[in-house]
Amino acid sequence: MNQTYTITAFSENHIGLLNRITIIFTRRNVNIESLTVSESAIPGIHKFTIVVNETKEKVEKVVNQIEKLVEVLKAFYHPEEEVIHQEIALYKVPTEALLESNKLEAIIRQHNARILEVTHEYTVIEKTGHKEETQDLFNKLSKYGVRQFTRSGRVAITKLREELFSNYLAQIDQQNGTNQ
């Protein structure tokens, strides 16, 4: 049965790695719902956060294939209930709509969004939340003429006490210490 999984892969920053990772998904016929790459808490290490809606078996196979890439240090997967996640969305609406009535301002407040920039032509609004929340705000703002809209991929951390990758590195250090 399909469910949402968040896959995290840790690597050094290598040219072409993103392409090699996405090819693994393509070969296994797995659609990527969201993909975010950023620096991790560990200097020199980058974290890929990939969201898929797939069976556990397929996700396990994909993660195993990702780990076989030389540049990837370690990869993990987590079902939805094991992660805390957010996305950010930006909306550009005509400033005229904001000035004409209080309804647009009320919608912004109701959704705990914030105004980032106001010009004569447009107003940029930011909303952080789950995809459903940012989509709901988009639907409500559409009545006022959304000129531009963009949503980031998922940013996620696990509900575990510590980062699994940090534990993995500690185990390697310990093994290297006993092997010397």
C-alpha positions as CSV (number, residue, x, y, z in Angstrom):
1,M,0.0,0.0,0.0
2,N,1.3,3.4,-0.9
3,Q,2.0,6.0,1.8
4,T,4.1,9.1,2.0
5,Y,7.8,8.7,2.9
6,T,10.5,11.2,3.5
7,I,13.9,10.0,2.3
8,T,17.0,11.8,3.5
9,A,20.4,11.2,1.9
10,F,23.7,12.7,3.2
11,S,26.7,13.4,1.0
12,E,29.5,15.8,0.2
13,N,28.6,18.4,-2.4
14,H,29.5,16.7,-5.7
15,I,28.6,17.9,-9.2
16,G,26.1,15.7,-10.9
17,L,25.0,13.8,-7.8
18,L,21.4,15.2,-7.9
19,N,21.1,13.8,-11.4
20,R,22.4,10.4,-10.4
21,I,19.9,10.3,-7.5
22,T,16.9,11.3,-9.6
23,I,17.8,8.6,-12.2
24,I,17.4,6.0,-9.5
25,F,13.8,7.1,-9.0
26,T,13.2,7.2,-12.7
27,R,14.5,3.7,-13.3
28,R,12.2,2.3,-10.5
29,N,9.3,4.3,-11.8
30,V,8.9,6.3,-8.6
31,N,7.6,9.9,-8.8
32,I,9.3,12.5,-6.6
33,E,6.7,14.7,-4.9
34,S,9.2,17.1,-3.5
35,L,13.0,17.5,-3.4
36,T,15.1,19.9,-1.3
37,V,18.9,20.0,-1.0
38,S,20.7,22.0,1.6
39,E,23.7,22.1,3.8
40,S,23.2,19.9,6.9
41,A,24.3,20.7,10.5
42,I,27.6,19.0,9.8
43,P,30.1,21.2,7.9
44,G,30.8,20.0,4.4
45,I,27.8,17.6,4.4
46,H,24.7,18.2,2.3
47,K,21.2,16.8,3.0
48,F,18.8,15.7,0.3
49,T,15.2,15.6,1.5
50,I,13.0,13.7,-1.0
51,V,9.3,13.0,-0.6
52,V,7.6,10.1,-2.4
53,N,4.2,8.4,-2.2
54,E,5.1,4.7,-2.6
55,T,5.1,1.3,-1.1
56,K,7.6,0.5,1.7
57,E,9.2,-2.2,-0.4
58,K,9.9,0.2,-3.3
59,V,11.2,2.9,-0.9
60,E,13.6,0.5,0.7
61,K,14.9,-0.5,-2.7
62,V,15.4,3.1,-3.8
63,V,17.2,3.9,-0.5
64,N,19.5,0.9,-1.0
65,Q,20.3,2.1,-4.5
66,I,21.0,5.6,-3.3
67,E,23.4,4.3,-0.7
68,K,25.3,2.5,-3.4
69,L,26.3,5.8,-5.0
70,V,29.9,6.5,-4.0
71,E,29.3,10.1,-3.1
72,V,26.4,9.2,-0.7
73,L,27.5,8.6,2.8
74,K,24.2,7.3,4.2
75,A,20.4,7.4,3.3
76,F,17.3,6.9,5.5
77,Y,13.6,6.8,5.0
78,H,10.8,7.7,7.4
79,P,7.0,7.4,7.2
80,E,4.9,10.6,7.6
81,E,4.4,10.1,11.4
82,E,8.1,10.0,12.1
83,V,8.9,13.5,10.7
84,I,8.2,17.1,11.5
85,H,8.0,19.1,8.2
86,Q,7.2,22.4,6.7
87,E,7.2,24.1,3.3
88,I,7.3,27.8,2.5
89,A,5.1,29.5,-0.1
90,L,5.3,32.9,-1.7
91,Y,2.3,34.7,-3.3
92,K,2.4,37.9,-5.3
93,V,-1.0,39.7,-5.4
94,P,-1.9,43.1,-6.8
95,T,-1.5,45.7,-4.0
96,E,-4.7,47.3,-5.3
97,A,-6.6,44.2,-4.0
98,L,-5.1,44.7,-0.5
99,L,-6.1,48.4,-0.5
100,E,-9.6,47.9,-1.8
101,S,-11.0,46.0,1.2
102,N,-10.1,44.4,4.5
103,K,-11.0,40.9,3.2
104,L,-7.6,40.2,1.8
105,E,-5.9,41.4,5.0
106,A,-8.3,39.2,7.1
107,I,-7.4,36.1,4.9
108,I,-3.7,36.8,5.5
109,R,-4.2,37.1,9.2
110,Q,-6.4,34.0,9.4
111,H,-3.7,31.9,7.7
112,N,-0.9,33.3,9.9
113,A,0.8,34.5,6.8
114,R,3.0,37.6,6.6
115,I,3.6,40.4,4.2
116,L,7.2,40.5,2.9
117,E,7.1,43.4,0.5
118,V,4.6,46.0,-0.7
119,T,5.1,48.1,-3.8
120,H,2.6,50.1,-5.9
121,E,2.1,47.2,-8.2
122,Y,2.2,44.1,-6.0
123,T,2.4,42.7,-2.5
124,V,4.4,39.5,-1.6
125,I,2.9,37.3,1.0
126,E,4.8,34.4,2.8
127,K,3.1,31.4,4.3
128,T,4.9,28.5,6.1
129,G,3.1,25.3,6.7
130,H,2.1,21.9,5.3
131,K,1.3,21.7,1.6
132,E,-2.4,21.6,2.3
133,E,-2.2,24.9,4.3
134,T,-0.2,26.7,1.6
135,Q,-2.6,25.4,-1.1
136,D,-5.6,26.5,0.9
137,L,-4.2,30.0,1.1
138,F,-3.5,30.0,-2.6
139,N,-7.1,29.0,-3.3
140,K,-8.4,31.9,-1.2
141,L,-5.9,34.4,-2.7
142,S,-6.8,33.3,-6.2
143,K,-10.0,35.4,-6.0
144,Y,-7.8,38.5,-5.8
145,G,-5.5,37.6,-8.8
146,V,-2.4,35.8,-7.7
147,R,0.3,37.0,-10.2
148,Q,3.0,34.6,-9.1
149,F,3.1,31.6,-6.7
150,T,5.9,29.3,-5.7
151,R,6.2,26.7,-3.0
152,S,9.4,25.1,-1.7
153,G,10.0,21.4,-1.3
154,R,9.7,19.8,2.1
155,V,12.1,20.7,4.9
156,A,12.0,17.9,7.5
157,I,13.6,16.6,10.6
158,T,12.8,13.4,12.4
159,K,11.0,13.1,15.7
160,L,13.9,11.0,17.0
161,R,16.0,12.4,19.8
162,E,19.2,12.6,17.6
163,E,20.0,12.8,13.9
164,L,20.4,9.2,12.6
165,F,23.3,10.4,10.4
166,S,25.2,11.7,13.5
167,N,24.7,8.4,15.2
168,Y,26.0,6.6,12.0
169,L,29.1,8.8,12.0
170,A,29.7,8.1,15.7
171,Q,29.5,4.4,15.0
172,I,32.1,4.7,12.2
173,D,34.4,6.7,14.4
174,Q,34.1,4.1,17.1
175,Q,34.8,1.2,14.6
176,N,37.8,3.1,13.3
177,G,39.0,3.7,16.9
178,T,38.8,-0.1,17.7
179,N,40.4,-1.1,14.4
180,Q,43.5,1.0,15.1
